[in-house]
């Protein structure tokens, strides 16, 4: 059963995948690098937060309650 298994996403792999799939065509290399770094850090921190939520709450949720986890993740702001 999926709800019985803990999910842990590697934050480095996820963040690298997000950045590599991003369009970072800025006017200059510095701006593109800053945009890439911001995107990398946002993705990394998002997965860290997900892993913490999962380890603390996800195993207690039933399959029908997974929408609560999705709503919690949507509320995370990194601005």
C-alpha positions, 0 to 999 in steps of 0.5 A, spaced: 500 500 500 502 506 497 500 510 504 505 505 508 511 507 504 515 513 506 517 517 500 524 521 500 526 525 494 533 527 493 533 534 494 540 535 490 537 530 484 530 534 484 533 541 484 538 539 478 533 536 474 528 543 475 534 547 473 536 543 467 529 543 465 529 551 465 529 556 460 535 561 463 535 565 457 537 572 461 540 578 457 547 576 461 550 570 464 550 573 471 542 574 470 542 567 468 546 564 473 542 568 479 536 566 476 538 558 475 541 559 483 534 562 485 530 556 481 535 551 484 535 553 491 527 554 491 527 547 488 532 544 493 528 547 499 521 545 497 523 538 497 527 538 504 520 541 506 516 535 503 521 530 506 520 533 513 512 533 512 512 526 509 517 523 515 512 527 520 505 526 517 505 522 511 505 515 514 499 517 518 495 519 512 490 515 508 490 514 501 484 519 501 487 524 505 493 525 500 490 532 498 492 535 505 499 534 503 498 537 496 495 543 499 500 544 505 506 544 499 502 549 495 502 553 501 509 554 502 512 560 499 520 562 498 519 569 496 
